[in-house]
Amino acid sequence: MKVMQFYFTPSYKCDNDCIMCGVQKRKRLTAAHFSFDECKSLIDKMCLTSNDILEFSGGEPTIYKDFVELIKYAKGQYNPVIIVLSNGKRLGNRSFFSSVHDIGIDRFIIPVFSTMPHLHDSTTQLIGSFDQTRQGLLNLEHSDIPYSIKFIAMKHNYKDMLNVYKMKLEIYPSANYIISGFQLMGEAVANKEIVAVRHSMVAPYIEETIDLALDKDDFVPIFMFPMCLLDPWYWQYYGVGVFQEEVVAPDQTDVQLNSKLNYEEKPEKCNKCILSKRCTWAWKNYLAEFGDDEINPINYFAENK
């Protein structure tokens, strides 16, 4: 059965200003959004089933004024797997947290950029955001809502990857941990001097983190990262996506065009790689910045030597 994953942005409004946000700041400042009725109509057009995934993103979806009602509508009408990508700050508010506890959210995914508050806050460009996100995570930890902590490896924070995982083990043991490469698009382009790092520099830190996870009998998936830069043993941790994805956002055409430019125009040298269909990351702007010298396509004999 074909599984669909929809990335749904009800609004571009956000209460952070992350330096690597895939949405350009000018878009977020306009706070372009759908009305509640428009959101319901768009969800209806998705023809969702209980096998499909509906991921709410943004902007910050939890500050959308009809967030609770929107989740209830999607879950009640179609019962998809509902994921919310959030900065977690509003979940620190007990009243709001109670309002979302039993409405059908299957998982929250919350980025944490560092164990050091100042480094996390410099990424969100909002002083105090680390503490606010931490409280949201603690509320999740003391509830029965599944959640994941997502680490996005960038130039200024990738060396803290293992420490964030250790923090997860100590303070948020119920959370899953996700490792993601950065995407050189949106605000990350404007801030590339801070954000952009060669993936080859990040790879050893990914392997180190997964080694500790193995010791803890834990599974840590990797997303948005070129597989050829990791030892083949670690390929089993590469996140497997769904068969078909669709973006629904206030600038739907632009988002889909950006996705096409980044994810479909792979380097010529990768076309014959045996990992090509599994390996997904933001190609275009990264290659314009760093070239493809570090990319090492894998052939059959290399994989089985």
DRENTORDREN-640860 format. One line per field, with one value per residue: z, y, x of N, C-alpha, C in turn; residue in three letters. Coordinates in Angstrom, 2 decimals. Layout:
REM residues N
nw	(Z	...)
nv	(Y	...)
nu	(X	...)
caw	(Z	...)
cav	(Y	...)
cau	(X	...)
cw	(Z	...)
cv	(Y	...)
cu	(X	...)
res	(Ala	...)
//
This chain:
REM residues 305
nw	(0.00	-0.91	0.82	1.90	2.70	4.08	4.33	6.17	6.36	8.27	8.87	8.41	10.51	13.29	16.52	16.98	15.46	13.67	12.53	10.51	9.28	6.93	5.70	4.27	5.95	5.22	4.37	6.73	8.22	6.97	7.88	6.47	6.02	6.24	6.53	9.06	7.86	5.28	5.85	6.67	4.28	2.63	3.93	3.53	0.78	0.66	0.89	2.96	4.64	7.31	7.18	6.25	6.69	8.38	8.74	10.70	10.26	9.94	9.84	13.27	14.30	16.66	17.52	15.81	15.58	15.55	16.17	17.93	17.28	14.62	14.64	15.93	14.03	11.75	12.80	13.75	11.43	9.55	10.70	10.39	10.86	13.00	13.15	14.77	14.07	16.06	17.94	20.59	22.62	23.42	24.57	27.09	28.58	30.92	30.75	27.98	27.24	28.43	26.86	24.46	24.98	24.64	21.96	19.70	18.67	17.46	17.64	18.72	17.25	18.15	17.77	19.23	19.69	21.04	24.07	25.48	26.68	25.60	23.04	21.81	21.97	20.39	17.96	17.58	17.76	19.90	23.11	25.94	24.80	24.94	27.60	27.58	25.64	26.92	29.13	27.82	26.78	29.16	30.12	28.15	28.67	31.06	30.36	28.34	25.66	22.69	21.68	19.88	19.91	17.88	16.31	14.47	12.49	12.27	11.31	13.62	15.73	15.48	16.84	19.29	19.18	20.29	23.00	23.26	22.79	25.04	27.01	26.41	27.12	29.88	30.88	29.33	28.88	27.63	25.10	21.55	19.54	16.89	14.15	11.91	8.83	7.80	5.83	3.11	2.50	2.28	5.16	5.90	3.76	3.74	6.13	5.83	6.51	9.16	9.42	7.39	6.87	5.92	5.10	5.45	7.64	9.67	9.74	11.40	13.97	13.88	13.66	16.10	17.91	17.26	17.95	20.76	21.17	20.36	22.42	24.36	23.60	21.79	19.06	16.68	14.17	10.98	8.98	5.91	4.96	3.22	2.40	1.57	2.95	5.34	7.20	5.82	7.69	9.19	7.59	8.06	9.85	8.51	7.90	6.67	4.27	3.27	0.43	-1.16	-1.08	-0.15	-0.20	1.49	1.69	2.43	0.28	-1.77	-4.41	-4.65	-2.56	-3.43	-5.74	-4.70	-3.33	-5.46	-6.81	-4.91	-4.18	-6.40	-8.33	-8.39	-7.95	-10.90	-10.72	-8.86	-9.99	-10.73	-8.39	-5.99	-3.83	-4.49	-4.65	-2.05	-0.67	0.57	0.53	0.81	-2.12	-4.15	-3.43	-1.54	-3.02	-4.71	-2.92	-1.75	-3.65	-5.18	-4.34	-2.00	-2.16	-2.65	-4.69	-4.32	-5.49	-6.46	-5.83	-4.02	-1.88	-1.09	-0.51)
nv	(-1.20	2.18	4.76	8.00	11.09	14.12	17.40	19.92	23.31	25.44	28.11	30.65	32.10	32.59	32.10	32.00	32.75	31.25	30.66	28.89	28.36	26.88	28.38	31.49	34.58	36.82	35.72	34.60	36.89	38.06	36.48	34.78	32.78	30.10	30.23	28.74	27.34	27.07	25.43	23.07	22.39	21.91	19.72	17.88	17.49	16.01	13.37	11.49	8.46	6.04	5.04	7.01	9.87	12.88	15.74	18.51	21.65	24.66	28.01	28.14	25.68	25.35	27.85	28.68	29.92	28.26	25.77	23.51	22.81	22.18	19.91	18.14	17.99	16.82	14.36	13.26	13.07	11.60	10.08	9.95	9.31	11.63	14.07	16.58	19.12	21.12	23.97	23.56	25.37	26.47	24.28	24.27	25.69	24.97	25.00	25.14	22.80	20.86	21.15	19.97	17.37	15.03	14.94	13.60	13.69	12.02	12.15	14.48	16.38	17.88	20.29	20.50	22.44	22.54	21.66	23.80	26.68	29.29	28.79	27.38	29.41	31.37	30.23	30.16	32.82	34.07	35.04	33.01	30.99	28.37	27.57	27.72	25.80	23.58	23.30	22.59	20.11	18.71	18.59	16.92	14.63	13.80	12.93	10.86	11.20	10.43	11.52	13.18	14.22	16.36	16.75	19.09	19.18	21.64	24.19	25.63	24.05	21.27	19.73	19.34	17.35	14.69	15.33	16.43	14.16	12.66	14.28	13.86	11.16	11.36	13.28	13.27	10.55	9.15	10.13	9.84	10.04	12.00	12.45	14.96	16.21	19.58	21.86	23.72	26.15	28.67	30.71	29.66	30.02	32.77	32.91	31.39	31.46	30.93	28.64	26.67	23.70	21.32	18.13	15.97	16.62	16.40	13.74	11.91	12.54	11.81	9.02	8.51	9.19	7.33	5.02	5.21	5.10	2.51	1.10	1.67	0.25	1.50	3.06	5.30	7.26	8.56	11.41	13.30	13.38	12.66	9.33	8.08	9.13	7.95	5.12	1.94	0.26	1.86	2.47	1.17	2.72	4.79	6.89	5.80	7.02	7.83	6.70	8.69	12.19	15.29	18.79	21.22	24.49	28.06	29.24	27.31	26.52	27.66	26.33	23.66	23.92	24.67	22.30	20.54	21.56	21.15	18.43	16.79	17.33	15.76	15.26	14.60	12.53	10.88	9.42	6.71	5.47	2.93	3.62	5.66	5.96	5.78	7.68	10.80	14.24	17.81	18.92	20.95	23.78	23.19	21.87	23.92	25.53	23.92	22.11	18.80	17.13	15.61	13.73	10.37	8.10	4.92	1.71	-1.65	-3.46	-2.04	-1.92	-4.55	-5.43)
nu	(0.84	0.58	2.18	1.58	3.13	2.43	3.53	2.50	1.90	0.30	0.69	3.20	4.09	6.25	7.77	10.43	13.64	15.31	18.60	19.08	16.74	14.58	12.70	12.55	13.27	11.78	9.40	8.41	8.00	5.86	3.89	2.21	-0.67	-3.10	-6.66	-8.79	-10.91	-9.88	-7.70	-9.02	-10.29	-8.06	-6.94	-8.98	-8.71	-6.42	-7.04	-6.58	-5.50	-5.47	-2.95	-1.33	0.88	0.68	2.30	2.70	4.06	6.03	7.20	5.94	3.93	2.37	1.61	-0.28	-3.52	-5.76	-4.81	-5.29	-7.94	-7.57	-5.91	-7.64	-9.65	-8.36	-7.51	-9.89	-11.47	-9.95	-7.93	-5.01	-1.44	-0.21	2.20	4.06	6.17	7.97	9.18	8.85	8.45	5.95	4.83	5.76	4.01	1.67	-1.15	-1.64	-0.32	-1.92	-4.15	-3.45	-2.99	-4.59	-5.51	-4.86	-2.26	0.49	3.25	5.69	8.29	11.21	13.63	16.86	19.61	21.99	23.78	24.47	23.07	23.51	24.46	22.39	20.44	21.64	21.32	18.56	18.17	16.99	16.96	16.72	15.28	16.24	15.73	12.95	12.25	13.35	11.61	9.27	10.07	10.45	7.82	6.76	8.28	7.23	4.80	2.58	2.98	4.57	7.85	10.50	13.88	15.59	18.65	20.33	23.03	25.38	27.80	28.52	27.75	28.11	29.98	28.91	27.12	27.21	27.12	24.56	23.08	23.85	22.72	20.05	19.82	20.17	18.29	15.98	14.93	12.86	12.64	13.14	16.09	17.26	19.37	20.30	21.51	22.34	20.35	21.11	19.46	16.87	17.05	19.48	21.18	21.64	22.99	25.28	27.99	28.04	26.52	27.09	28.85	31.30	30.10	31.77	33.30	31.52	30.78	32.43	31.50	28.85	29.15	30.40	28.38	26.39	27.72	27.75	25.00	24.51	25.76	23.95	21.80	20.12	18.41	19.40	18.41	19.60	19.25	19.04	21.71	24.74	25.21	27.53	29.64	29.80	30.95	30.17	28.93	27.29	25.16	22.79	21.49	20.44	17.77	14.67	12.57	9.15	7.21	6.12	5.95	4.44	4.20	2.35	1.63	1.46	2.81	2.78	3.63	6.20	7.55	7.48	8.97	11.45	12.05	12.30	14.54	16.53	16.46	16.22	18.09	20.66	24.22	26.09	27.93	26.77	24.77	25.05	25.47	24.94	23.46	21.83	18.98	18.21	19.60	19.23	19.49	20.08	21.07	21.79	22.54	24.47	26.46	27.18	28.49	30.54	31.43	31.96	33.97	34.30	32.34	31.71	30.77	29.18	29.87	28.87	30.96	32.48	30.75	30.61	33.10)
caw	(0.00	-0.99	1.98	1.59	3.81	3.77	5.20	6.13	7.06	8.38	8.95	8.48	11.72	14.21	17.68	16.93	14.22	13.53	11.49	9.42	8.89	5.51	5.21	4.32	6.99	4.64	4.34	8.09	8.70	6.42	8.62	5.55	6.66	5.78	7.53	9.55	6.83	4.20	6.33	6.61	2.87	2.12	4.51	2.82	-0.55	0.76	0.82	3.91	5.27	8.59	6.91	5.81	7.72	8.26	9.60	10.80	10.36	9.85	11.05	14.47	14.20	17.90	17.77	14.92	16.53	15.55	16.16	18.60	16.49	13.37	14.93	16.20	12.76	10.91	13.44	13.82	10.11	8.70	11.56	9.93	11.85	13.09	13.71	14.88	14.18	16.89	18.79	21.92	23.64	23.96	25.37	28.46	29.25	31.41	30.24	26.58	27.16	28.75	25.75	23.32	25.48	24.16	20.74	18.57	18.18	17.63	18.00	18.54	16.92	18.67	17.62	20.28	18.93	21.86	25.51	26.03	26.41	24.75	21.67	21.33	21.82	19.25	16.76	17.45	17.86	20.93	24.44	26.79	24.08	25.44	28.82	27.23	25.00	27.95	29.92	26.97	26.74	30.46	30.16	27.32	29.35	32.15	29.78	27.53	24.25	22.13	21.14	19.41	19.91	16.59	16.28	13.13	12.55	11.55	11.55	14.96	16.81	15.22	17.81	20.50	18.86	21.28	24.30	23.24	22.98	26.45	27.75	26.19	27.94	31.30	31.30	28.52	28.44	26.80	23.76	20.51	19.10	15.44	13.62	10.57	8.21	7.57	4.46	2.72	1.80	3.14	5.94	5.97	2.71	4.21	7.28	5.53	7.18	10.49	9.33	6.42	7.21	5.08	5.72	5.80	8.98	10.62	9.73	12.58	15.14	13.73	13.99	17.54	18.61	17.04	18.75	22.13	21.13	20.29	23.77	25.17	22.94	21.27	17.60	16.33	12.71	10.33	7.84	5.19	5.02	2.19	2.99	1.18	3.86	6.55	7.04	5.43	8.83	9.72	6.64	8.63	10.65	7.63	7.97	5.45	4.07	2.65	-1.02	-1.84	-0.16	-0.75	0.64	1.40	2.44	1.82	-1.02	-2.15	-5.64	-4.36	-1.74	-4.25	-6.65	-3.92	-3.07	-6.70	-7.10	-3.94	-3.98	-7.63	-9.14	-7.74	-8.72	-12.00	-10.29	-7.98	-10.73	-10.78	-7.03	-5.57	-2.74	-5.00	-4.36	-0.60	-0.12	0.37	1.24	0.00	-2.99	-5.07	-2.85	-0.87	-4.02	-5.19	-1.88	-1.42	-4.71	-4.94	-4.16	-0.89	-2.47	-3.16	-5.05	-3.95	-6.44	-5.83	-5.30	-2.83	-0.78	-0.69	-0.43)
cav	(0.00	3.41	5.65	9.41	11.98	15.51	18.43	20.94	24.55	26.31	29.51	30.87	32.85	31.83	32.86	31.97	33.33	30.35	31.09	27.92	28.06	26.67	29.42	32.79	35.45	37.72	34.99	34.47	38.20	38.34	35.61	34.21	31.65	29.67	30.28	27.41	26.68	26.68	24.27	21.89	22.05	21.33	18.38	17.04	17.19	15.07	11.99	10.76	7.21	5.82	4.68	8.19	10.72	14.31	16.44	19.94	22.37	26.08	28.62	27.34	25.30	25.42	29.20	28.90	30.17	27.15	24.55	22.40	22.41	21.62	18.55	17.34	17.77	15.86	13.04	12.76	12.78	10.70	9.26	9.70	9.50	13.07	14.49	18.02	19.65	22.31	24.36	23.05	26.40	26.63	23.09	24.55	26.27	23.84	25.07	24.73	21.40	20.05	21.23	19.15	16.07	13.89	15.34	12.74	13.86	10.77	12.43	15.78	16.41	19.17	20.50	21.04	22.76	22.43	21.54	25.10	27.60	30.43	28.33	27.14	30.71	32.08	29.60	30.63	34.28	34.50	34.74	32.30	29.94	27.07	27.26	27.50	24.49	22.58	23.06	21.82	18.74	18.09	18.26	15.73	13.50	13.38	12.56	9.64	11.57	10.15	12.70	13.02	15.36	16.39	17.54	19.49	19.41	22.83	24.56	26.16	23.18	19.83	19.06	19.13	16.31	13.62	15.86	16.55	12.80	12.30	15.01	13.14	9.95	11.69	14.11	12.96	9.17	8.63	10.71	9.32	11.02	12.03	13.26	15.46	17.19	20.86	22.13	25.05	26.81	29.64	31.56	29.06	30.61	34.09	32.74	30.23	31.54	30.36	27.36	25.69	22.91	20.14	16.93	15.07	16.98	16.00	12.29	11.21	12.81	10.95	7.65	8.46	9.21	6.05	4.02	5.26	4.62	1.05	0.64	1.87	-0.51	2.54	3.25	6.71	7.36	9.68	11.94	14.45	13.31	11.74	8.05	7.63	9.67	7.14	3.72	1.16	-0.34	2.82	2.68	0.61	3.75	5.84	6.94	5.43	7.88	7.24	6.60	9.90	13.30	16.47	19.99	22.11	25.68	29.28	29.47	25.91	26.36	27.97	25.27	22.49	24.22	24.57	20.89	19.92	22.02	20.61	16.98	16.03	17.58	15.14	15.36	13.64	11.38	10.03	8.75	5.27	4.97	1.97	4.21	6.88	6.06	5.87	8.79	12.05	15.43	19.02	18.88	22.02	24.88	22.64	21.61	25.22	26.06	23.07	21.19	17.41	16.35	14.67	12.74	9.16	7.14	3.53	0.70	-2.95	-4.09	-1.30	-2.26	-5.94	-5.84)
cau	(0.00	1.36	2.09	1.81	3.48	2.13	4.11	1.45	2.23	-0.87	1.13	4.64	4.42	7.10	8.25	11.88	14.20	16.45	19.53	19.13	15.36	14.39	11.78	13.21	12.73	10.77	8.14	7.91	7.56	4.52	2.97	1.23	-1.32	-4.42	-7.72	-9.16	-11.72	-8.96	-6.95	-9.88	-10.48	-6.82	-6.82	-9.95	-8.18	-5.30	-7.57	-5.76	-5.91	-4.79	-1.55	-0.60	1.49	0.42	3.26	2.47	5.31	5.77	6.66	5.73	2.52	1.60	1.08	-1.41	-4.60	-6.71	-4.00	-5.96	-9.10	-7.09	-5.47	-8.84	-10.36	-7.62	-7.51	-11.26	-12.02	-9.16	-7.06	-3.63	-0.39	0.01	3.48	4.17	7.53	7.76	10.31	8.54	8.36	4.60	4.51	6.14	2.85	0.88	-2.51	-1.62	0.06	-3.10	-5.10	-3.03	-2.56	-5.38	-6.22	-4.50	-0.89	1.23	4.63	6.33	9.71	11.65	15.07	17.71	20.81	23.20	23.60	24.83	21.96	23.87	24.62	21.03	19.78	22.22	20.76	17.17	18.24	16.04	17.48	15.77	14.56	16.69	14.98	11.55	12.18	13.63	10.41	8.37	10.56	10.18	6.40	6.58	8.90	6.36	3.50	2.65	3.05	5.90	8.52	11.86	14.79	16.28	19.88	20.71	24.47	25.82	29.19	28.76	27.28	28.17	30.83	28.11	26.13	27.25	26.69	23.10	22.57	24.04	21.70	18.80	19.84	20.08	17.15	14.79	15.17	11.77	12.72	14.01	17.10	17.38	20.47	20.03	22.38	21.68	19.92	21.57	18.36	16.22	17.95	20.80	22.00	22.05	23.87	26.10	29.28	27.84	25.81	27.57	30.02	31.44	29.55	32.87	33.75	30.48	30.61	32.97	30.67	27.68	29.55	30.66	27.09	25.71	28.44	27.23	23.62	24.58	26.06	22.74	20.74	19.23	18.48	19.44	18.42	20.29	18.51	19.57	23.17	25.23	25.56	28.87	30.64	29.79	31.33	28.98	28.24	26.32	24.07	21.56	20.84	19.93	16.32	13.95	11.40	7.98	7.34	5.70	5.79	3.84	4.24	1.19	2.02	0.92	3.44	2.94	4.41	7.60	8.12	7.69	10.06	12.69	12.31	12.77	15.90	17.48	16.45	16.18	19.27	21.80	25.46	26.20	28.72	25.97	23.70	25.24	25.72	23.93	22.70	21.21	17.55	18.02	20.38	18.50	19.98	19.90	22.25	22.15	23.30	25.65	27.49	27.65	29.37	31.68	31.81	31.62	35.20	34.20	31.31	32.36	29.71	29.45	29.44	28.60	32.17	32.90	29.87	30.76	34.51)
cw	(0.00	0.23	1.53	2.86	3.35	4.81	5.09	6.98	7.13	8.36	8.98	9.72	12.68	15.35	17.93	15.62	13.87	12.31	10.32	8.90	7.37	4.87	5.35	5.30	6.44	4.58	5.75	8.61	8.14	7.16	7.72	6.15	5.93	6.90	7.97	8.50	5.64	4.60	6.24	5.17	2.28	2.67	3.82	1.46	-0.52	0.65	1.74	4.32	6.57	8.41	6.57	7.00	7.40	9.25	9.55	11.07	10.25	9.30	12.25	14.54	15.48	18.20	16.75	15.77	16.61	15.58	16.75	17.77	15.19	13.56	15.16	14.92	11.93	11.50	13.44	12.48	9.39	9.46	10.97	11.11	11.86	13.83	13.72	15.05	14.86	17.60	20.26	22.98	24.26	24.79	26.82	29.27	29.64	30.84	28.78	26.45	27.45	27.59	24.57	23.72	24.83	22.87	19.51	17.98	18.49	18.00	17.79	18.14	17.26	18.52	18.90	19.65	19.72	23.30	26.19	25.69	25.45	23.29	21.04	21.04	20.66	17.93	16.51	17.40	18.83	22.30	25.29	26.10	24.54	26.66	28.52	26.56	26.01	28.77	29.11	26.90	28.05	30.60	29.31	28.02	30.44	31.66	29.01	26.03	23.72	21.56	20.77	19.58	18.63	16.69	14.83	13.17	11.66	11.97	13.00	16.07	16.64	16.24	19.13	20.31	19.91	22.64	24.36	23.43	24.43	27.33	27.61	27.07	29.41	31.70	30.57	28.00	27.56	25.35	22.82	20.12	17.60	15.07	12.20	10.09	8.00	6.10	4.12	1.83	2.78	3.85	6.08	4.90	3.16	5.35	7.07	6.21	8.58	10.39	8.53	6.86	6.25	5.81	6.14	7.19	10.04	10.79	10.96	13.84	15.08	14.15	15.49	18.33	18.46	17.82	20.19	22.18	21.09	21.67	24.68	24.60	22.39	19.75	17.29	14.81	12.21	9.13	7.18	5.22	3.97	2.79	2.71	2.11	5.18	6.23	6.72	6.60	9.35	8.77	7.19	9.47	9.80	7.61	6.63	5.36	3.50	1.14	-1.74	-0.81	-0.89	0.26	0.41	2.30	1.74	0.50	-1.66	-3.38	-5.39	-3.56	-2.58	-5.23	-5.93	-3.65	-4.31	-6.99	-6.16	-3.95	-5.27	-8.50	-8.42	-8.58	-9.78	-11.54	-9.40	-8.73	-10.73	-9.42	-6.61	-4.46	-3.21	-4.60	-2.87	-0.02	-0.45	1.20	0.28	-0.85	-3.53	-4.46	-2.12	-1.87	-4.61	-4.20	-1.73	-2.56	-4.34	-4.69	-3.05	-1.15	-3.18	-3.47	-4.77	-5.06	-5.74	-5.16	-4.05	-1.64	-0.23	-0.55	0.94)
cv	(1.25	4.29	7.06	10.14	13.41	16.40	19.65	22.13	25.43	27.79	29.57	31.66	31.98	32.73	32.63	32.60	32.55	30.69	30.11	27.58	27.92	27.66	30.77	33.72	36.36	37.03	34.89	35.79	38.59	37.54	35.08	32.94	31.29	29.92	28.85	26.66	26.25	25.46	23.00	21.43	21.39	19.93	17.42	16.60	16.22	13.62	11.06	9.42	7.06	5.39	5.89	9.00	12.17	15.03	17.93	20.64	23.86	26.83	27.66	26.96	25.48	26.82	29.58	28.93	29.03	25.80	23.35	21.88	21.74	20.17	17.65	17.01	16.69	14.45	12.44	12.34	11.67	9.78	8.96	9.70	10.99	13.36	16.02	18.40	21.01	22.68	24.00	24.10	26.50	25.42	23.25	25.19	25.14	23.83	24.63	23.25	20.49	20.03	20.36	17.70	14.90	14.21	14.55	12.94	12.60	10.99	13.91	15.56	17.81	19.30	21.05	21.23	22.64	22.15	22.87	26.12	28.73	30.02	28.01	28.47	31.51	31.50	30.06	32.15	34.83	34.07	34.10	31.16	28.54	26.66	26.99	26.15	23.38	22.27	22.28	20.36	18.01	17.72	17.03	14.49	12.94	13.07	11.26	9.95	11.25	11.43	12.37	14.33	15.29	17.29	17.81	19.91	20.57	23.20	24.93	25.19	21.70	19.07	18.78	18.02	15.22	14.11	16.04	15.17	12.35	13.02	14.33	11.90	10.25	12.34	13.74	11.53	8.60	9.10	9.84	10.44	10.87	12.92	13.68	16.36	18.49	20.97	23.56	25.70	27.77	30.53	30.98	29.61	31.97	34.00	31.63	30.27	30.92	28.91	26.30	25.02	21.73	18.91	15.96	15.38	16.49	14.48	11.58	11.40	12.02	9.52	7.50	8.41	7.89	4.94	4.02	4.75	3.10	0.46	0.72	1.10	0.42	2.65	4.73	6.83	8.63	10.11	13.05	14.51	12.33	10.46	7.65	8.15	8.91	5.74	2.90	0.53	0.56	3.05	2.16	1.64	4.88	5.78	6.61	6.28	7.12	7.30	7.88	10.99	14.48	17.60	20.80	23.31	26.91	29.65	28.13	25.71	26.61	26.86	24.04	22.70	24.12	23.13	20.22	20.30	21.37	19.09	16.18	16.24	17.06	15.34	14.28	12.37	10.42	9.17	7.23	4.66	4.03	2.53	5.37	7.03	6.18	7.15	10.13	13.16	16.62	19.25	20.24	23.11	24.39	22.44	22.91	25.82	25.26	22.19	19.76	16.53	15.30	13.56	11.56	8.10	5.69	2.60	-0.65	-3.53	-3.38	-1.69	-3.66	-6.41	-6.43)
cu	(0.88	1.10	2.43	2.24	3.27	2.80	3.20	1.85	0.99	-0.51	2.65	5.05	5.23	7.56	9.74	12.33	15.46	17.30	19.59	17.74	15.25	13.45	12.47	12.49	11.63	9.41	7.54	7.37	6.19	3.45	1.86	0.64	-2.61	-5.43	-8.05	-9.97	-10.86	-8.14	-7.78	-10.08	-9.23	-6.60	-7.78	-9.39	-7.01	-5.74	-6.76	-6.37	-5.13	-3.34	-0.69	-0.08	1.19	1.31	3.01	3.79	5.01	6.97	6.61	4.26	1.72	1.07	0.01	-2.68	-5.62	-6.00	-4.74	-7.13	-8.69	-6.63	-6.68	-9.58	-9.66	-7.69	-8.90	-11.82	-11.28	-8.20	-5.69	-2.68	-0.04	1.31	3.52	5.64	7.44	9.04	10.06	8.29	6.96	4.18	4.95	5.04	1.89	-0.53	-2.57	-1.28	-1.13	-4.09	-4.73	-2.76	-3.31	-6.13	-5.77	-3.13	-0.09	2.70	4.94	7.78	10.21	13.17	15.71	19.09	22.10	22.81	23.85	23.74	22.33	24.01	23.27	20.33	20.35	21.72	19.33	17.08	17.19	16.56	16.38	15.06	14.98	15.88	13.51	11.35	12.41	12.38	9.37	8.77	10.29	8.71	6.10	7.13	8.00	4.96	3.67	2.67	4.45	6.52	9.95	12.61	15.62	17.51	20.23	22.17	24.88	27.23	29.45	28.39	27.57	29.02	30.09	27.08	26.07	26.77	25.17	22.47	22.72	23.02	20.35	18.72	19.60	18.77	15.86	14.87	14.07	11.85	13.52	14.98	17.26	18.55	20.13	21.15	21.63	21.27	20.31	20.52	17.69	17.23	19.35	21.73	22.53	23.06	24.89	27.47	29.22	27.37	26.56	28.86	30.09	30.90	30.65	33.43	32.77	30.42	31.21	32.14	29.37	28.03	29.80	29.36	26.36	26.41	27.95	25.80	23.58	24.87	24.84	21.55	19.66	19.44	18.37	19.50	19.12	19.46	19.32	21.10	23.66	25.78	27.00	29.97	30.71	30.29	30.08	28.24	27.12	25.14	22.74	20.80	20.28	18.42	15.69	12.70	10.22	8.14	6.99	5.43	5.17	3.85	2.97	1.47	1.46	1.57	3.77	3.84	5.88	8.26	8.41	8.84	11.40	13.06	12.87	14.22	16.92	17.57	16.47	17.41	20.52	23.06	25.53	26.92	27.93	24.96	23.82	25.54	24.60	23.04	21.81	19.75	17.27	18.59	19.72	19.13	19.89	21.15	22.71	23.03	24.56	26.78	28.04	28.66	30.66	32.18	31.49	32.84	35.07	33.19	31.95	31.30	30.14	28.99	29.32	29.82	32.66	32.06	30.15	32.21	34.86)
res	(Met	Lys	Val	Met	Gln	Phe	Tyr	Phe	Thr	Pro	Ser	Tyr	Lys	Cys	Asp	Asn	Asp	Cys	Ile	Met	Cys	Gly	Val	Gln	Lys	Arg	Lys	Arg	Leu	Thr	Ala	Ala	His	Phe	Ser	Phe	Asp	Glu	Cys	Lys	Ser	Leu	Ile	Asp	Lys	Met	Cys	Leu	Thr	Ser	Asn	Asp	Ile	Leu	Glu	Phe	Ser	Gly	Gly	Glu	Pro	Thr	Ile	Tyr	Lys	Asp	Phe	Val	Glu	Leu	Ile	Lys	Tyr	Ala	Lys	Gly	Gln	Tyr	Asn	Pro	Val	Ile	Ile	Val	Leu	Ser	Asn	Gly	Lys	Arg	Leu	Gly	Asn	Arg	Ser	Phe	Phe	Ser	Ser	Val	His	Asp	Ile	Gly	Ile	Asp	Arg	Phe	Ile	Ile	Pro	Val	Phe	Ser	Thr	Met	Pro	His	Leu	His	Asp	Ser	Thr	Thr	Gln	Leu	Ile	Gly	Ser	Phe	Asp	Gln	Thr	Arg	Gln	Gly	Leu	Leu	Asn	Leu	Glu	His	Ser	Asp	Ile	Pro	Tyr	Ser	Ile	Lys	Phe	Ile	Ala	Met	Lys	His	Asn	Tyr	Lys	Asp	Met	Leu	Asn	Val	Tyr	Lys	Met	Lys	Leu	Glu	Ile	Tyr	Pro	Ser	Ala	Asn	Tyr	Ile	Ile	Ser	Gly	Phe	Gln	Leu	Met	Gly	Glu	Ala	Val	Ala	Asn	Lys	Glu	Ile	Val	Ala	Val	Arg	His	Ser	Met	Val	Ala	Pro	Tyr	Ile	Glu	Glu	Thr	Ile	Asp	Leu	Ala	Leu	Asp	Lys	Asp	Asp	Phe	Val	Pro	Ile	Phe	Met	Phe	Pro	Met	Cys	Leu	Leu	Asp	Pro	Trp	Tyr	Trp	Gln	Tyr	Tyr	Gly	Val	Gly	Val	Phe	Gln	Glu	Glu	Val	Val	Ala	Pro	Asp	Gln	Thr	Asp	Val	Gln	Leu	Asn	Ser	Lys	Leu	Asn	Tyr	Glu	Glu	Lys	Pro	Glu	Lys	Cys	Asn	Lys	Cys	Ile	Leu	Ser	Lys	Arg	Cys	Thr	Trp	Ala	Trp	Lys	Asn	Tyr	Leu	Ala	Glu	Phe	Gly	Asp	Asp	Glu	Ile	Asn	Pro	Ile	Asn	Tyr	Phe	Ala	Glu	Asn	Lys)
//
